[in-house]
Amino acid sequence: MSHSAAPPPARILTVTDLTRQVKNLLEEKFPSVWVEGEISNLRQPSSGHRYFTLKDANAQLAAVLFRGAAGNLAFQLQDGQQVIAFGDLSVYERQGQYQLIVRQLVPKGLGALQLAFQQLKEKLAKEGLFDADRKKPIPALPQRIGLVTSPTGAAIRDFLNIIRRRFPNVHLIINPVRVQGEGAAAEIAAAIDDFNRLDLVDVIIVTRGGGSLEDLWAFNEEVVARALARSRLPTISAVGHEIDFTISDFVADLRAPTPSAAAELVVKAKDEFVRQLADDRQRLTNALRLALSEARRRLEACTLRRPADLLRQYAQRVDELRHRLLSPQALVARWQERLATDRHRLTAAFNQCRQSTHHRLTQAAAKLDLLSPKGTLARGYSITRLADGRIVKTVKAVKRGDTLRTLVTDGEFDSEVTGHPD
């Protein structure tokens, strides 16, 4: 029994035609779906698209996340992540492979923002941005404080009230920014850079009041963390409530649990500074009195020393006293003028004492010169000695025939006794 061949159909489909029909049926049947699975075979080329496979224990599905949708992800994709994907089924015609065009992707069991927070925290920690040895000290009394915050929020009102109460002399400069929503992170980072570039303040505080994780998210953005890390000026992060932690808290030089706490940390109460200044002034006064007492004691001993040695000793002592007067670093600028005045008075007193001492020494030297043998000779007198060196003080000390040597102001000469009153 023979079989005849089946007649050819009226239309033969090409591979492309068949693939497109399957694609149309698939897209019509599954316009949008939610799919749960594990990410594997993740590829992230320079185009910005993300290619991966969603799989479970029994099957797998190719998926693609195009660059536009990938830019909206708050976390980084990794192999092994359990995710829930939302998208459309389609067919990649060139390979004849059906795939999921992902429009939205969220982690399973852990929120996308929380996952992004953990990922960025781990990344920056590995780079050393949280290390204690890179933290800059906060100045004890900043004269100018820069605030990076919203000018209409409750945080700034609380901050200003506390600053006015504790130390109203402090100058505040506000760089207004949005503290939540799209573009807020870029504004915050730019404000930090502005303060550093213009050198307007002594310390920078980034702050806002409390809110949800989404509300505080601008302070978890990498762009803000990088700006804080490269800041040449000291930085304080005061974001949210005490229980809230943001990436900026870890990168900044100091974390304040609340905006109000930041105001209390950045400046001490004025009364505390007044007491500290009074204590410093008293210690300096005591030190100056001790130095003056020591200077007087040494001046009283000057008559026992040669003038040149005395001047050298006191020149060195003056240098030491000047160094001690210039050493106190802890005094606030307004006391420096008083210190300079006290130092001038000390120098003037020393110079006066030195001049007085020099005058007394000069007088004593003149008296010594007047009473010295050379002074006697200069007044027209002479000194006569016997051959053995004894000075002739009386006629009875010589006899006829003795050789005498006479000393006058410009030399000496010999003579012989030829006559003697016996």
Residue pairs with C-beta under 8 A, 6 or more apart in sequence:
13 21
15 96
16 93
19 91
19 93
19 96
20 91
20 93
22 91
22 98
23 90
23 91
23 93
26 89
26 90
26 91
26 98
27 88
27 89
27 90
29 89
30 88
30 89
31 88
32 86
32 87
32 88
32 103
33 86
33 87
33 88
33 89
33 100
34 84
34 85
34 86
35 54
35 61
35 84
35 85
35 86
35 87
35 100
36 56
36 82
36 83
36 84
36 85
36 108
37 54
37 55
37 56
37 60
37 61
37 82
37 83
37 85
38 54
38 55
38 56
38 80
38 81
38 82
38 83
39 52
39 53
39 54
39 77
39 78
39 79
39 80
39 81
39 83
40 52
40 53
40 55
40 60
40 79
40 80
41 51
41 52
41 53
41 79
42 50
42 51
42 52
42 77
42 78
42 79
43 50
43 51
43 52
44 50
44 51
44 77
45 51
47 67
48 67
48 70
48 71
49 64
49 65
49 66
49 67
49 70
50 64
50 65
50 70
50 77
51 62
51 63
51 64
51 65
52 63
52 65
52 77
52 79
53 60
53 61
53 62
53 63
54 60
54 61
54 63
54 83
54 85
54 100
55 61
61 98
61 99
61 100
62 92
62 97
62 98
62 99
62 100
63 85
63 87
63 99
63 100
63 101
63 102
64 99
64 100
64 101
64 102
65 73
65 77
65 102
65 105
66 101
69 102
69 103
69 104
69 105
73 105
73 112
74 112
74 113
74 115
74 116
75 107
75 112
75 113
75 115
75 116
75 119
76 116
76 119
77 105
81 107
82 107
82 108
82 109
83 105
83 106
83 107
83 108
84 105
84 106
84 107
84 108
85 100
85 102
85 104
85 105
86 102
86 103
86 104
86 105
87 100
87 101
87 102
87 103
87 104
88 100
88 101
88 103
89 98
89 99
89 100
89 101
90 98
90 99
90 100
90 101
91 97
91 98
91 99
92 98
92 99
106 112
107 115
111 213
113 213
113 214
113 217
113 220
114 213
116 220
117 213
117 220
117 247
120 220
120 222
120 225
120 247
121 247
121 250
124 130
124 222
124 225
124 229
124 247
124 250
124 251
125 250
128 134
129 225
129 229
129 250
129 251
130 250
130 251
135 253
135 254
136 233
136 234
136 235
136 253
137 234
137 253
138 203
138 234
138 236
138 253
138 254
138 265
138 266
139 202
139 203
139 234
140 268
141 167
141 267
141 268
141 273
141 332
142 170
142 201
142 202
142 203
142 266
142 267
143 170
143 171
143 202
144 170
144 171
144 172
144 173
144 200
144 201
144 202
145 163
145 170
145 171
145 172
145 173
145 201
145 202
145 203
145 205
145 266
145 267
146 173
146 174
146 175
146 195
146 200
146 201
146 203
146 204
146 205
146 233
147 156
147 159
147 172
147 173
147 174
147 175
147 205
147 207
148 175
148 177
148 188
148 191
148 192
148 195
148 204
148 205
148 206
148 207
149 155
149 156
149 159
149 174
149 176
149 177
149 179
149 205
149 206
149 207
149 208
149 259
150 156
150 176
150 177
150 178
150 179
150 208
151 174
151 176
153 179
153 208
153 209
154 209
155 207
155 208
155 209
155 238
155 259
156 174
156 207
156 259
158 259
158 260
158 263
159 205
159 207
159 259
159 260
159 262
159 263
160 172
162 260
162 263
162 264
163 170
163 172
163 263
163 267
166 263
166 264
166 267
166 268
166 269
166 270
167 267
167 268
167 269
167 270
167 273
168 270
169 270
170 267
173 195
173 200
173 201
175 191
175 194
175 195
177 184
177 187
177 188
177 190
177 191
178 184
178 187
178 218
179 188
179 208
179 218
179 219
180 208
180 211
180 214
180 215
180 216
180 217
180 218
181 218
184 218
185 217
185 218
185 219
185 221
185 223
185 224
186 223
188 206
188 218
188 219
188 224
188 227
189 221
189 223
189 224
189 226
189 227
190 227
192 204
192 206
192 224
192 227
192 228
192 231
192 235
193 227
195 201
195 204
195 231
195 233
196 204
196 230
196 231
196 232
196 233
201 233
202 233
202 234
203 233
203 234
203 235
203 236
203 266
204 231
204 233
204 234
204 235
204 236
205 235
205 236
205 237
205 238
205 256
205 262
205 266
206 219
206 224
206 228
206 235
206 236
206 237
206 238
206 239
206 248
206 252
207 236
207 237
207 238
207 239
207 256
207 259
207 262
208 216
208 219
208 239
208 240
208 259
209 240
209 259
210 216
210 240
210 241
210 244
211 240
216 239
216 240
216 244
216 246
218 224
219 237
219 239
219 246
219 247
219 248
219 249
220 246
220 247
220 248
221 247
222 247
224 247
224 248
225 247
225 248
225 251
228 235
228 237
228 248
228 251
228 252
229 251
234 253
234 254
235 252
235 253
235 254
236 252
236 253
236 254
236 255
236 256
236 262
236 265
236 266
237 246
237 248
237 249
237 251
237 252
237 254
237 255
237 256
238 255
238 256
238 257
238 258
238 259
238 261
238 262
239 246
239 248
239 249
240 246
240 258
241 257
241 258
242 257
242 258
242 261
249 255
254 265
256 262
256 265
273 332
277 331
277 332
277 335
280 328
280 330
280 331
280 335
281 335
281 338
284 328
284 331
284 339
284 342
287 324
288 325
288 342
288 346
291 321
291 324
291 346
292 346
292 349
295 317
295 321
295 346
295 349
295 350
295 353
296 353
298 313
298 314
298 317
299 314
299 353
299 354
299 357
302 310
302 314
302 357
302 361
303 357
303 360
303 361
303 364
305 313
307 358
307 361
310 357
311 354
314 350
314 354
318 347
318 350
321 346
321 350
322 343
322 347
325 339
325 342
325 343
325 346
326 343
328 339
331 339
369 375
373 383
374 409
376 383
377 383
377 407
377 408
377 409
378 409
380 409
382 406
382 407
382 408
383 391
383 406
383 407
384 391
384 392
384 404
384 405
384 406
384 407
385 391
385 392
385 404
385 405
385 406
385 407
386 392
386 397
386 398
386 402
386 403
386 404
387 402
387 403
387 404
387 405
390 397
392 398
392 404
395 420
395 421
398 404
398 417
398 420
399 417
399 420
400 417
400 418
400 419
400 420
401 416
401 417
402 416
402 417
403 414
403 415
403 416
403 417
404 414
404 415
404 416
404 417
405 412
405 413
405 414
405 415
406 412
406 413
406 414
406 415
